[in-house]
Amino acid sequence: MKRRGFTLIELVMVIVILGILAAMVLPRFIDLQGAARNAASRGSLGAIRAAVAVTYASNAASGDDTPVPTSITADMFQDSQIPTEPIHNSTVITYLTSAPGEVGSGWRYDTQNGRVWVNDSQYSAW
């Protein structure tokens, strides 16, 4: 009489092999989510910086004494929306007129020189 099916040892070995494969692959997928947020944040930051540069050039060409925009407004963008900062999921803009203060979420804009960056010390390098 022939017995069909798998033995307990064979099933345990398959489960162990699948567990090892999952342990190798899972950390890569978890890291991709953070990398995607960083890439999206850099893209949005580039869009804001471009809008500030275009406004600066427009103000300078019109002979404005202070060509650096004093604020970032939605009308600076083609779709009339300030890009969302994906790391904290915020469109809040903190305006600086002096040294940086406390860290929050959203964007940080220096009204003296037109510099824009993510309002988080971890991402202040870009």
Secondary structure, 3 states (H helix, E strand, C coil): CCCCCCCHHHHHHHHHHHHHHHHHHHHHHHHHHHHHHHHHHHHHHHHHHHHHHHHHHHHHHCCCCCCCCCCCCHHHCCCCCCCCECCCCECCEEEECCCCCCCCCCEEEECCCCCEEECCHHHCCC
